Amino acid sequence: MAQAMEEDVPDQFFGTTFQIDEEDHTLANSLRFFLNKNPHVSFCGYSMPHPSEELVNLRVQTSGRISASKALRTACEDLKDASNHTLSTFQKAVKAKRERDQQQQQQQQQQQ
Amino acid sequence: MGGDKKRSKGLPEYLELQRTHVHCGPDVNKHTTTFTSANVFEPLCIDNSWNLEAFKSDLQIEVNHLDDEVMEFDLIGVDPAIANALRRILLAEVPTVAIEHVFMINNTSIMQDEVLSHRLGLVPLRVDPKLFDFKLAEEAPSEKNTVVFKLDVRCTRQGTRLINDKVTSNMLQWMPAGSQLPEETSCRFTQGQAHLVPSQQEQKGKKFMAPVHEDILLTKLRPGQCIQLEAHAVKGIGKTHAKWSPVATAWYKLLPEVVLLTDDVPESVAKTLLDAAPGLFVRKPDGKLAVTNARHHEKHLEKVRVLLDQEAIAQVVQYRKRKDHFIFTIESTGILPPDVLFEQALSILHDKAEQLANKL
């Protein structure tokens, strides 16, 4: 659903504002976190121009080693990796909890 | 916490504490932000950039409570940006199915059509959203995007008793064959939906394709009054309208910690603390003051915060919260179990990033 628009398309731009349609703080703030974690990004911030417009402006400026688009692509990859790993950890934790609950139930039944 | 040592970046102790903890004071909290910039510790030659391997070894999830409706778990080792994104997705972007169009045939109750329709919309329906497509505005309703319910009640008097004087959610009848008024509703099914009901085994005693709760009072009737209507439910998300939100609420709080800064607590201070927060503060066998796990004494924490106003107490006690330890609670409306909701939230976050990357 997201529609990204770069003001200037070429890959050699080091400062770019990305307009992401149909997204809000949920994605923009997560990306801002990962972009800030990138040592080649010198500035990153986002704004929502108006609450009734469904879009965010994400500003990315790099130190010149990589292009802004590359930085954003990396941030997307990092976010994907993080959510994938969180998902598998969560599933393991739920499974462990279910097993614990089952054991507890069995113990209670045995005691009765 | 077990991971404490591992996560430490080799910063001086006071900086490390500012990095990992919010320091709670009587009127203001200090060091509330997270240090996210990759270069923030560069003068100390410490790398703060994103490191997937470190994230993998730090992330811990521990489920404390899990049932069909409520779940509480500890999410340790993530930034508030991620935890908050997940919370926001749970509230506003995990899809469910709810009543969207109501076709009134007859309504002689005192409740206006639009008020009754609004109430119907808010009834949680146990319909698996995975089985349906989103219905676009220009799309005609069909078996792929619409679930049809019928409500047909008339209140009558039987001796001194009233029949059907309360209209409740269990009176909503599912119509697997589709609308009975295809001319008016333009809803035509080419095939029935009966196969969408899960097998007896999968149902686990729950009624599917029906309201989650049977006893939601929709309206009341007097003898002679009746309601006849057809309600069409479609798939949607909480961002469009809260009726599609799959959670009653979802929230997190940071793990609280109370620490004693010294072994020798003056007797007057010890007495004040023991009186204010018994259980949180205890006396060891040797008579010295000790503090137990703050998490289990949340009622006392605000009292401790107020006491920090006094200089003598602020010198021996610190009240702080871990910035990367979230106690996450999900209260489902009952449509989907809370663990499924969180899994879906994570995959929605993943898909958002993927879709954006594909557009770049």
Interface residues (C-beta under 8 A of the other chain):
Chain A: M1 A2 Q3 A4 E6 I20 E23 D24 H25 T26 L27 N29 S30 L31 R32 F33 F34 N36 K37 N38 P39 V41 S69 L72 R73 A75 C76 E77 D78 L79 K80 D81 A82 S83 N84 H85 T86 L87 T89 F90 Q91 K92 A93 V94 A96 K97 R98 D101
Chain B: T36 S37 A38 N39 D47 N48 S49 W50 L52 F55 K56 L59 Q60 I61 E62 V63 L66 F73 V78 D79 A81 I82 N84 A85 R88 I89 A92 E93 D339 F342 E343 L346 S347 L349 H350 K352 A353 E354 Q355 L356 A357 K359 L360
